[in-house]
Amino acid sequence: MLIAFALASALLPQEAPQAAPAQTQPAPAAAPAESPERVVCRREYVTGSNRPRRVCSTVREREEVRDSSQRLADRIQERPATPIGRDGGGG
């Protein structure tokens, strides 16, 4: 048992551990922006089918569709509600 204690104390550091030196390598830069002309493909399921279809478009086309959809959604939300029926009732 005395040997185990001596061995354990020899393996333990005698001084307080020092902080690791600062890394000299710069942090990796953020991912470069995607090229607007890069083609991206994805698989979409067509309604009524269990088989996916491959749809490819450029990054620019996807951004245009996303922006157009967002503008349409904004316009719909800004529109005042219209009453149903002549007297404004629902039936």
VEXKE-497919 format. One record per residue: residue in three letters; x, z, y of N, C-alpha, C, CB in turn. Coordinates in steps of 0.2 Angstrom, whole numbers, plus 5000, padded with zeros to 4 digits. Glycine has a CB too. Layout:
# VEXKE-497919
SITE   r  n.X  n.Z  n.Y ca.X ca.Z ca.Y  c.X  c.Z  c.Y cb.X cb.Z cb.Y
SITE ALA    X    Z    Y    X    Z    Y    X    Z    Y    X    Z    Y
...
This chain:
# VEXKE-497919
SITE   r  n.X  n.Z  n.Y ca.X ca.Z ca.Y  c.X  c.Z  c.Y cb.X cb.Z cb.Y
SITE MET 5004 5000 4994 5000 5000 5000 5004 5000 5006 4995 5006 5000
SITE LEU 5010 5003 5006 5014 5004 5012 5017 4997 5013 5020 5009 5010
SITE ILE 5018 4993 5008 5021 4986 5008 5016 4982 5012 5023 4983 5001
SITE ALA 5010 4982 5010 5004 4978 5013 5004 4980 5020 4997 4980 5009
SITE PHE 5004 4986 5022 5004 4988 5029 5010 4985 5033 5004 4996 5030
SITE ALA 5016 4986 5030 5022 4983 5034 5021 4975 5034 5028 4985 5030
SITE LEU 5019 4972 5029 5018 4965 5030 5013 4963 5035 5016 4962 5023
SITE ALA 5007 4966 5035 5002 4965 5040 5004 4966 5047 4996 4969 5038
SITE SER 5008 4971 5048 5011 4973 5055 5016 4968 5057 5013 4980 5055
SITE ALA 5019 4965 5052 5024 4960 5054 5021 4953 5056 5029 4959 5048
SITE LEU 5015 4952 5053 5012 4946 5054 5008 4946 5061 5007 4944 5048
SITE LEU 5006 4952 5063 5002 4953 5069 5007 4952 5075 4999 4959 5069
SITE PRO 5004 4949 5080 5009 4948 5086 5010 4955 5089 5005 4943 5091
SITE GLN 5016 4955 5092 5018 4962 5095 5016 4962 5102 5025 4963 5094
SITE GLU 5016 4956 5105 5014 4955 5112 5007 4953 5113 5019 4951 5116
SITE ALA 5004 4954 5119 4998 4951 5121 4998 4943 5120 4995 4953 5128
SITE PRO 4994 4940 5117 4994 4933 5117 4994 4930 5124 4988 4930 5113
SITE GLN 4998 4925 5125 4999 4921 5131 4994 4915 5131 5006 4919 5133
SITE ALA 4991 4914 5137 4987 4908 5138 4990 4902 5136 4984 4908 5145
SITE ALA 4987 4897 5134 4990 4891 5132 4991 4887 5138 4985 4886 5128
SITE PRO 4997 4883 5138 4999 4880 5145 4993 4874 5146 5005 4876 5144
SITE ALA 4993 4873 5153 4988 4868 5155 4989 4861 5152 4987 4868 5163
SITE GLN 4984 4858 5150 4985 4851 5148 4987 4847 5153 4979 4849 5144
SITE THR 4992 4842 5152 4994 4838 5157 4991 4831 5157 5002 4837 5156
SITE GLN 4987 4830 5151 4983 4824 5151 4977 4824 5155 4982 4822 5143
SITE PRO 4975 4819 5158 4969 4819 5162 4963 4819 5157 4969 4813 5167
SITE ALA 4958 4821 5160 4951 4821 5156 4949 4814 5155 4946 4825 5159
SITE PRO 4946 4812 5150 4944 4805 5149 4939 4803 5154 4941 4804 5142
SITE ALA 4940 4797 5157 4935 4795 5162 4928 4794 5159 4938 4788 5165
SITE ALA 4923 4794 5164 4916 4792 5161 4916 4785 5159 4911 4793 5167
SITE ALA 4911 4784 5154 4911 4778 5151 4909 4772 5157 4905 4777 5146
SITE PRO 4913 4767 5156 4912 4761 5161 4904 4759 5161 4916 4756 5160
SITE ALA 4902 4757 5167 4895 4754 5167 4895 4748 5163 4893 4753 5175
SITE GLU 4889 4747 5160 4887 4742 5156 4887 4735 5160 4881 4743 5152
SITE SER 4890 4730 5157 4890 4724 5160 4882 4721 5160 4894 4719 5157
SITE PRO 4880 4719 5166 4873 4717 5166 4871 4711 5162 4871 4715 5173
SITE GLU 4876 4707 5160 4875 4701 5155 4876 4703 5148 4880 4696 5158
SITE ARG 4878 4709 5146 4879 4711 5139 4872 4711 5136 4882 4718 5139
SITE VAL 4872 4707 5130 4866 4707 5126 4865 4713 5121 4866 4700 5122
SITE VAL 4859 4716 5121 4858 4722 5117 4852 4720 5113 4857 4728 5122
SITE CYS 4853 4721 5106 4847 4720 5102 4844 4726 5099 4849 4715 5096
SITE ARG 4838 4727 5098 4835 4732 5095 4829 4730 5090 4832 4737 5100
SITE ARG 4827 4734 5086 4822 4733 5081 4815 4736 5083 4823 4735 5074
SITE GLU 4810 4731 5084 4803 4734 5086 4798 4732 5081 4801 4730 5093
SITE TYR 4794 4737 5080 4788 4735 5075 4782 4732 5078 4786 4742 5071
SITE VAL 4780 4727 5076 4774 4723 5078 4768 4726 5076 4775 4716 5076
SITE THR 4763 4727 5080 4757 4730 5078 4754 4726 5072 4752 4730 5084
SITE GLY 4752 4730 5067 4749 4727 5061 4754 4725 5056 4745 4721 5063
SITE SER 4761 4726 5057 4766 4725 5052 4770 4730 5051 4770 4718 5055
SITE ASN 4773 4731 5045 4778 4736 5043 4785 4734 5044 4776 4739 5036
SITE ARG 4785 4728 5045 4792 4724 5045 4794 4724 5053 4792 4717 5042
SITE PRO 4800 4727 5054 4803 4726 5061 4805 4719 5063 4808 4731 5062
SITE ARG 4805 4718 5069 4807 4712 5072 4813 4713 5077 4801 4708 5076
SITE ARG 4818 4709 5076 4824 4710 5080 4823 4707 5087 4830 4707 5077
SITE VAL 4823 4711 5093 4822 4708 5099 4829 4709 5103 4816 4712 5103
SITE CYS 4831 4704 5106 4838 4704 5110 4836 4702 5117 4843 4699 5107
SITE SER 4840 4706 5122 4839 4704 5129 4845 4707 5132 4833 4707 5132
SITE THR 4847 4705 5138 4852 4707 5142 4851 4714 5145 4855 4702 5147
SITE VAL 4856 4717 5147 4855 4724 5150 4851 4723 5157 4862 4727 5152
SITE ARG 4853 4718 5160 4849 4716 5167 4841 4715 5165 4852 4710 5170
SITE GLU 4840 4711 5160 4833 4710 5158 4829 4717 5157 4832 4705 5153
SITE ARG 4833 4721 5153 4829 4727 5151 4828 4732 5157 4834 4731 5146
SITE GLU 4833 4731 5162 4832 4735 5168 4826 4733 5172 4839 4735 5172
SITE GLU 4826 4726 5173 4820 4723 5176 4814 4725 5174 4821 4715 5177
SITE VAL 4813 4725 5167 4807 4727 5164 4805 4734 5165 4807 4725 5156
SITE ARG 4810 4738 5164 4809 4745 5166 4807 4747 5173 4816 4749 5164
SITE ASP 4810 4743 5178 4809 4744 5185 4801 4742 5186 4814 4741 5189
SITE SER 4800 4736 5183 4793 4733 5184 4788 4738 5181 4793 4726 5181
SITE SER 4789 4740 5175 4784 4745 5172 4783 4751 5176 4787 4747 5165
SITE GLN 4789 4754 5179 4789 4760 5183 4785 4758 5190 4796 4762 5185
SITE ARG 4786 4753 5193 4782 4751 5199 4774 4751 5197 4784 4745 5202
SITE LEU 4773 4747 5192 4766 4747 5190 4763 4754 5188 4765 4742 5183
SITE ALA 4766 4758 5185 4764 4765 5184 4763 4769 5190 4768 4769 5179
SITE ASP 4767 4768 5195 4767 4771 5201 4761 4769 5205 4773 4770 5206
SITE ARG 4759 4762 5205 4754 4759 5209 4747 4762 5206 4754 4752 5208
SITE ILE 4747 4762 5199 4741 4764 5196 4739 4772 5197 4741 4764 5188
SITE GLN 4744 4776 5198 4744 4783 5199 4742 4784 5207 4750 4787 5198
SITE GLU 4744 4780 5211 4742 4780 5218 4735 4778 5220 4747 4776 5222
SITE ARG 4732 4774 5216 4726 4771 5217 4720 4777 5217 4724 4765 5212
SITE PRO 4716 4776 5221 4710 4781 5221 4706 4780 5215 4706 4782 5227
SITE ALA 4703 4785 5212 4699 4785 5206 4692 4781 5209 4697 4792 5203
SITE THR 4690 4777 5204 4684 4773 5206 4678 4776 5202 4684 4766 5205
SITE PRO 4672 4777 5205 4667 4780 5201 4664 4775 5197 4661 4783 5206
SITE ILE 4661 4777 5191 4658 4773 5186 4650 4773 5188 4659 4775 5179
SITE GLY 4647 4767 5188 4640 4767 5189 4639 4766 5197 4636 4772 5186
SITE ARG 4632 4765 5198 4630 4765 5205 4630 4771 5209 4623 4761 5206
SITE ASP 4628 4776 5206 4627 4783 5209 4633 4787 5209 4621 4786 5206
SITE GLY 4639 4784 5206 4645 4788 5205 4645 4793 5199 4646 4793 5211
SITE GLY 4639 4792 5195 4639 4796 5189 4642 4793 5183 4632 4798 5187
SITE GLY 4643 4796 5178 4646 4793 5172 4642 4790 5167 4650 4798 5168
SITE GLY 4636 4788 5168 4632 4786 5163 4626 4782 5165 4629 4791 5159
